[in-house]
Amino acid sequence: MIDVKAPPLPPKGGVPAARRRAYRPDRRHVPVLATLALLILMYVLGVANYDGFSDIQVLLNIGVDNAFLLVVAVGMTFVILTGGIDLSVGAVVALTTTVAATLLHAGWPSALVLPLVLLVGTTLGLGMGSVIHYFKVEPFIATLAGMFLARGISLLINRNSIPITDGFWTFMAQRRIRFGPGIFISTSVVVALAVVLTAALVLAYTRFGRTVYAIGGNADSALLMGLPVTRTRVGVYTISGFCSSLGGVLLSYYMLSGYSLHAQGMELDAIAAVVIGGTLLAGGSGYVLGTVLGVMVLGLIQTILTFQGTLSTWWTKIVIGILLFAFIVLQRLVTRKAR
Amino acid sequence: MSVWRHRLFWPVLVLAALLASNLFFAPRFFAVRLQDGHLYGSLVDIARNGAPLILVALGMTLVIATGGIDLSVGSVMAISGALACVLISDLGDQNSVGGVLAAIAAALLLSLLAGVWNGLLVAVAGIQPIIATLILMVAGRGIAQLITSGQIINVRSGPYRVIGGGYALALPVSVLIAAAAVALAVVLTRRTALGLLIESVGDSPTASRLAGIQARTLMLMVYVFAAVCAGVAGLIYSSNVASADSNAAGNLIELDAILAVVIGGTALAGGRFSLAGSVLGAVIIQTLNVTCVSIGIPVETTLLFKAIVVIILCLMQSATFRAVVTGRFRRPPPASPSPAAAPAPRTEIPA
């Protein structure tokens, strides 16, 4: 019997064999590796140019300042992997902070408020997912309506910023996990990392995760293969809703306030982070790890601009635009080669 | 085909309902009076304030008809207004007509370049429209702020003020500009084969190319058209407020415009479009804003009201939803009796 799985014999001569053994990244990993390379490059440039940039706390602060964005972007990754889009995330974040602040202000116990606000976002996500799947409304339009709805409800609840003085919330906001003198992370970072880890495991090792990729590859094929398309598609929007409200909770730790105008334009940041992280907007290809790197790239840009001091804030937008362009072209080249 | 299955039936119904609801709360809502040779009244205000949205929705319609989408229109509005205002504020005499015209030409040229950029990315580089235009959407506001150095530029220019606030033939100039653009688009697309070609590109770019249609050129053209429309809208907006505000100009207008197009019965998947529907959609959105004020809905709930109307409208246009309501859900989907009444139920995302 011939073992069909046996690799072809290496050609004679040492040089080609050595070349075969040289590291050649999987094509699917190229965008993520490119993001990683960019991140390292930016960091090295930062360290070389600015005093105090090499301080380990500078890196950790990126996590502290962007934990909520990371959680939101992870949820967005699920949606984008199926080829959909969720424009409502920023509004859901704002709604969560407003509801949480209002209820806490009214004296509700935090043990009740926390699950309740998480339920609000999850329910909204479930609703949008159902409308998208069952009534075949475009994800763009359905989540746009969800965005208006969530922002509208939070404006209805309160137009003003509501401070949060609850004990648990302030504890979560002020608690620092210290690794040494002057080196610390906030509790939000721990929560965000837990979310990232869970999401990565779910996408890589569960049937649900496989189905997410399959739908993004080709929804019709997935359906014909007998995969649970309905459950999965509604599921990803529910996950995104949950992640948005969890991001909202983290933001309310960070800001210690609830405000209907929090997180304006966060959906764009989240989408940009996902795209810079190497996930195809058409769906079917991408990793949560890439999204983490994408969020760090966005955070590092902000940090560099802060260190530079003389550059104006609008350069952030222009730089993010240029990065988006570079990564999209890179993705284009990678996917074209793959075909 | 019965009337209620016409694709503009539901939008017209909603518009009528909105206008009618105004009648109860503001009896003089429909009064249009002539004063100093200018028309005044709520209806005129709707048209005047809705002009930028109509223009943007017009360009968006053609882009969506080719199966694309343009998220950058709001940023292009900001860029165009910013450049025009900076150039005018640099003029020695802000009231010189020649200088203002030059500034307007420069702003429109820059918008055109923005459209070429989008078009090249989509048509030549083959990048998905939603991402290709996302680049300019994010970077565009930065560029606009770069042009104005982050300031809000105020101008005191009589000729420039005319675009957004002037009157001609008793009508606001902005309305006339929008009407001219709509007329131009209708003539170009419906009196020539252009509209058909655009729809065929939206159905299948490959098949169109094989049939001898210059799909790439057409796609490039619609993005340029959309950007120029947005540029004009940006001029109207900045002229109306006599200043350039890079953050406020055209903020979220891309969403309103896409909404207007969808309300008007153009499928996001491309392949067919209705210019009349998009104008109707834009007018509905503007009426919605005005209605909220006239009914006395507090500002806080305007957005909520808008969301509810949008949800109702989208559900009404969903063939599946109507089938559920009318109890025909159990029939096999291919036998769906009203395929023409709603956007074709496609599973793909708009990109």
Chai-1 contact restraints between the chains, C-beta under 6 A:
chainA,res_idxA,chainB,res_idxB,connection_type,confidence,min_distance_angstrom,max_distance_angstrom,comment,restraint_id
A,G83,B,I349,contact,1.0,0.0,6.0,A-B,restraint_1
A,G84,B,I349,contact,1.0,0.0,6.0,A-B,restraint_2
A,F135,B,S318,contact,1.0,0.0,6.0,A-B,restraint_3
A,F135,B,T320,contact,1.0,0.0,6.0,A-B,restraint_4
A,F135,B,F321,contact,1.0,0.0,6.0,A-B,restraint_5
A,K136,B,T320,contact,1.0,0.0,6.0,A-B,restraint_6
A,K136,B,P345,contact,1.0,0.0,6.0,A-B,restraint_7
A,V137,B,C314,contact,1.0,0.0,6.0,A-B,restraint_8
A,V137,B,S318,contact,1.0,0.0,6.0,A-B,restraint_9
A,E138,B,L268,contact,1.0,0.0,6.0,A-B,restraint_10
A,E138,B,P350,contact,1.0,0.0,6.0,A-B,restraint_11
A,P139,B,I349,contact,1.0,0.0,6.0,A-B,restraint_12
A,F140,B,P350,contact,1.0,0.0,6.0,A-B,restraint_13
A,I141,B,V262,contact,1.0,0.0,6.0,A-B,restraint_14
A,I141,B,C314,contact,1.0,0.0,6.0,A-B,restraint_15
A,L144,B,L255,contact,1.0,0.0,6.0,A-B,restraint_16
A,A145,B,A307,contact,1.0,0.0,6.0,A-B,restraint_17
A,A145,B,V310,contact,1.0,0.0,6.0,A-B,restraint_18
A,A145,B,I311,contact,1.0,0.0,6.0,A-B,restraint_19
A,F148,B,L303,contact,1.0,0.0,6.0,A-B,restraint_20
A,F148,B,K306,contact,1.0,0.0,6.0,A-B,restraint_21
A,F148,B,A307,contact,1.0,0.0,6.0,A-B,restraint_22
A,L149,B,A307,contact,1.0,0.0,6.0,A-B,restraint_23
A,R151,B,L303,contact,1.0,0.0,6.0,A-B,restraint_24
A,G152,B,L303,contact,1.0,0.0,6.0,A-B,restraint_25
A,G152,B,L304,contact,1.0,0.0,6.0,A-B,restraint_26
A,G152,B,A307,contact,1.0,0.0,6.0,A-B,restraint_27
A,L155,B,E300,contact,1.0,0.0,6.0,A-B,restraint_28
A,L155,B,L303,contact,1.0,0.0,6.0,A-B,restraint_29
A,L156,B,E300,contact,1.0,0.0,6.0,A-B,restraint_30
A,L156,B,T301,contact,1.0,0.0,6.0,A-B,restraint_31
A,L156,B,L304,contact,1.0,0.0,6.0,A-B,restraint_32
A,R159,B,E300,contact,1.0,0.0,6.0,A-B,restraint_33
A,A219,B,T347,contact,1.0,0.0,6.0,A-B,restraint_34
A,L281,B,Q128,contact,1.0,0.0,6.0,A-B,restraint_35
A,L281,B,I131,contact,1.0,0.0,6.0,A-B,restraint_36
A,S312,B,G150,contact,1.0,0.0,6.0,A-B,restraint_37
A,W314,B,G142,contact,1.0,0.0,6.0,A-B,restraint_38
A,W314,B,Q145,contact,1.0,0.0,6.0,A-B,restraint_39
A,W314,B,L146,contact,1.0,0.0,6.0,A-B,restraint_40
A,K317,B,V138,contact,1.0,0.0,6.0,A-B,restraint_41
A,K317,B,A139,contact,1.0,0.0,6.0,A-B,restraint_42
A,K317,B,R141,contact,1.0,0.0,6.0,A-B,restraint_43
A,K317,B,G142,contact,1.0,0.0,6.0,A-B,restraint_44
A,I318,B,A139,contact,1.0,0.0,6.0,A-B,restraint_45
A,I318,B,G142,contact,1.0,0.0,6.0,A-B,restraint_46
A,I320,B,V138,contact,1.0,0.0,6.0,A-B,restraint_47
A,G321,B,I135,contact,1.0,0.0,6.0,A-B,restraint_48
A,G321,B,V138,contact,1.0,0.0,6.0,A-B,restraint_49
A,G321,B,A139,contact,1.0,0.0,6.0,A-B,restraint_50
A,L324,B,I135,contact,1.0,0.0,6.0,A-B,restraint_51
A,F325,B,I135,contact,1.0,0.0,6.0,A-B,restraint_52
A,I328,B,I127,contact,1.0,0.0,6.0,A-B,restraint_53
A,I328,B,I131,contact,1.0,0.0,6.0,A-B,restraint_54
A,R332,B,I127,contact,1.0,0.0,6.0,A-B,restraint_55
